[in-house]
Amino acid sequence: SYLLCVSNRKLHKNEPRIIRAFSSANISESIKLVMTGYPSEELSTLINEYQLSERVVFIGKVQEERLPSLYKGSLCLVFPSLYEGFGLPVVEAMACGIPVLTSNTTSLPEVAGDAAILVNPESVDEIKTGIEKLISDQALRANLIAKGLERAKRFSWDGVAARVQAVLDEVAERHEK
């Protein structure tokens, strides 16, 4: 069993804090943290420092069609990003019926609504506590899964595509100035 972190090595993805929180979370040693992409030198060093090389697994670039089974196989999505224009993994995870831990900042609370555990992404302790709750509290899990499935229905893929395009346009405008 594993927690899923759909990410890349960009700083705003908050991965060092995710790894620190995972290392101190009071959960079964058999639970792994699966991260998309490839490890950076910084993350590899941190993983070794916390003696997590057996528990943190990088699975490389994931093809779009493999994502749903990756989500469905996981215990939850851990996505406490420092900044997101939209936060597509939150909607994808909810649509796949898995609970979500995400940030209480930028667009993420708006996307997640009351269907996720929201944490301060700068607090390793809040991320750790959120992970523990998602793993141990079965009633909370069931509640978040049900709310998440409902919430995901609000985001038609056309709607998501339009929002993603709007974010891209905004970024392009900023770079033109």
C-alpha positions as a printed Julia matrix, in Angstrom:
177×3 Matrix{Float64}:
   0.0    0.0     0.0
   1.19   3.5    -0.78
   0.58   7.22   -0.56
   0.75   8.94   -3.93
   2.53  12.19   -4.7
   1.9   13.34   -8.29
   4.61  15.89   -8.74
   7.77  17.09  -10.43
  10.93  18.41   -8.88
   9.85  22.07   -8.89
  10.36  23.86   -5.57
   6.7   24.87   -5.13
   5.73  21.18   -5.05
   7.05  21.16   -1.47
   8.62  17.71   -1.69
  11.24  18.03    1.1
   8.43  18.76    3.58
   6.38  15.83    2.22
   9.35  13.5     2.81
   9.99  14.88    6.32
   6.29  14.53    7.22
   6.18  10.99    5.79
   9.31  10.01    7.74
   7.8   11.07   11.07
   4.18   9.99   10.44
   2.94   7.34   12.84
   1.85   4.88   10.13
   2.77   1.32    9.22
   6.36   0.84    8.01
   4.93  -1.18    5.12
   3.29   1.92    3.6
   5.38   3.46    0.84
   5.44   6.95   -0.65
   5.21   6.73   -4.44
   6.35   9.83   -6.34
   6.04  10.46  -10.05
   9.18  11.54  -11.91
  12.83  10.96  -11.04
  14.67  11.87   -7.82
  16.77  15.02   -7.64
  20.09  14.96   -5.83
  18.56  17.01   -2.99
  15.66  14.55   -2.51
  17.95  11.5    -2.72
  20.15  13.01    0.01
  17.11  13.73    2.19
  15.69  10.22    1.65
  19.03   8.68    2.68
  19.28  10.99    5.68
  15.88   9.78    6.91
  16.7    6.16    5.97
  13.69   5.96    3.66
  15.31   4.46    0.55
  13.16   1.32    0.97
   9.94   3.32    1.44
  10.13   6.23   -1.04
   9.74   5.05   -4.63
  10.15   7.18   -7.77
   8.29   5.73  -10.73
   9.55   7.99  -13.51
   7.37   9.71  -16.07
   3.84   8.34  -15.98
   1.8    8.06  -19.16
  -1.62   9.71  -18.98
  -3.46   6.38  -19.38
  -1.62   4.86  -16.39
  -2.65   7.65  -14.01
  -6.15   6.38  -13.06
  -4.86   2.96  -11.95
  -2.02   4.66  -10.05
  -4.54   6.84   -8.19
  -6.97   3.96   -7.56
  -4.21   1.76   -6.14
  -3.14   4.38   -3.6
  -4.36   5.05   -0.06
  -4.5    8.8    -0.69
  -3.04  11.7    -2.65
  -0.53  13.87   -0.76
  -0.43  17.23   -2.55
   0.52  20.06   -0.14
   1.84  22.33   -2.88
   2.97  25.86   -2.01
   1.41  27.24   -5.17
  -0.91  25.93   -7.88
  -2.76  27.76  -10.64
  -5.37  25.0   -10.57
  -4.29  21.7    -8.99
  -5.47  19.05  -11.44
  -4.18  16.07   -9.38
  -6.69  17.0    -6.64
  -9.62  16.62   -9.06
  -8.14  13.51  -10.68
  -7.69  11.8    -7.29
 -11.24  12.69   -6.21
 -12.65  11.38   -9.48
 -10.77   8.1    -8.86
 -12.29   7.77   -5.39
  -9.27   8.36   -3.18
  -9.0   10.85   -0.31
  -6.83  13.93   -0.69
  -4.51  15.96    1.5
  -3.77  19.36   -0.01
  -2.85  22.95    0.87
  -5.03  25.63    2.4
  -3.43  28.19    0.03
  -3.81  29.6    -3.5
  -6.39  27.84   -5.7
  -6.3   24.53   -3.83
  -9.0   25.12   -1.15
 -11.29  26.4    -3.9
 -10.72  23.24   -5.96
 -10.95  20.85   -2.99
 -13.81  22.49   -1.09
 -14.68  20.48    2.01
 -13.75  17.23    0.27
 -10.1   17.11    1.39
  -7.87  17.57    4.42
  -6.45  21.08    4.05
  -3.09  21.82    5.69
  -0.65  24.7     5.93
   1.92  23.56    3.33
   4.75  25.17    5.3
   4.04  23.02    8.37
   5.66  19.58    8.31
   3.65  18.81   11.44
   0.27  19.57    9.8
   1.2   17.46    6.75
   2.28  14.59    9.07
  -0.93  14.8    11.13
  -3.01  14.94    7.94
  -1.32  11.79    6.61
  -1.93   9.98    9.92
  -5.63  10.94    9.89
  -6.09   9.83    6.28
  -4.55   6.45    7.05
  -6.12   5.72   10.45
  -9.56   7.37   10.45
 -11.82   5.1     8.38
 -14.94   7.25    8.86
 -13.06  10.35    7.7
 -11.69   8.44    4.68
 -15.17   7.27    3.67
 -16.58  10.77    4.11
 -13.81  12.4     2.04
 -14.1    9.79   -0.71
 -17.87  10.34   -1.0
 -17.5   14.14   -0.96
 -14.59  13.95   -3.41
 -16.55  11.89   -5.94
 -19.38  14.47   -5.76
 -16.96  17.38   -5.99
 -15.11  15.94   -8.99
 -18.39  15.89  -10.96
 -18.4   19.7   -10.85
 -15.29  19.78  -13.0
 -16.14  18.7   -16.51
 -12.96  18.1   -18.48
 -13.97  20.9   -20.86
 -14.24  23.18  -17.84
 -10.87  22.01  -16.56
  -9.29  22.53  -19.99
 -10.7   26.08  -20.1
  -9.29  26.85  -16.63
  -5.9   25.39  -17.5
  -5.87  27.5   -20.68
  -6.75  30.6   -18.65
  -3.78  29.93  -16.33
  -1.49  29.44  -19.33
  -2.72  32.69  -20.89
  -2.12  34.52  -17.61
   1.43  33.17  -17.37
   2.14  34.07  -21.0
   0.88  37.62  -20.41
   3.11  38.0   -17.36
   6.18  36.96  -19.39
   5.33  39.36  -22.23
   5.3   42.4   -19.92
